[in-house]
Amino acid sequence: MVMAINGYTIDFLVSSKIAIEGRVARKAKYKLLGEHFKYVVHVETHGNMKVPDRFVELDAESIEHAHDLADTWVVTMGNCSASARKVKGNGTLEKICFIR
């Protein structure tokens, strides 16, 4: 299962209180389903720097899953770039693990 949050700025996804609380809420939903996510993948949907809300956040169960999502969204679907970050228990993010 992959949940996506569409059309936000990278600053919003990385540091806003709403995004952090959303990750905590999604973790609880996954737990009820017997699933989990430990990483998020931020996909840049296009390269127009004048449009700040060009990012999508995807949930990934593992670093391997994050790589698979990034490859699919960039290579197969033609998006600009993707990066992954580990999600801490409080919903905040660690530094970037990789960039595709």
Rosetta blueprint (number, residue, H / E / L):
1 M L
2 V L
3 M L
4 A E
5 I E
6 N E
7 G E
8 Y E
9 T L
10 I H
11 D H
12 F H
13 L H
14 V H
15 S H
16 S L
17 K H
18 I H
19 A H
20 I H
21 E H
22 G H
23 R H
24 V H
25 A H
26 R H
27 K H
28 A H
29 K H
30 Y H
31 K H
32 L H
33 L L
34 G L
35 E L
36 H L
37 F L
38 K L
39 Y E
40 V E
41 V E
42 H E
43 V E
44 E E
45 T L
46 H L
47 G L
48 N L
49 M L
50 K L
51 V L
52 P L
53 D L
54 R L
55 F E
56 V E
57 E E
58 L E
59 D E
60 A E
61 E L
62 S L
63 I H
64 E H
65 H H
66 A H
67 H H
68 D H
69 L H
70 A H
71 D H
72 T H
73 W H
74 V H
75 V H
76 T H
77 M L
78 G L
79 N L
80 C L
81 S E
82 A E
83 S E
84 A E
85 R E
86 K E
87 V E
88 K L
89 G L
90 N L
91 G L
92 T L
93 L E
94 E E
95 K E
96 I E
97 C E
98 F E
99 I E
100 R L
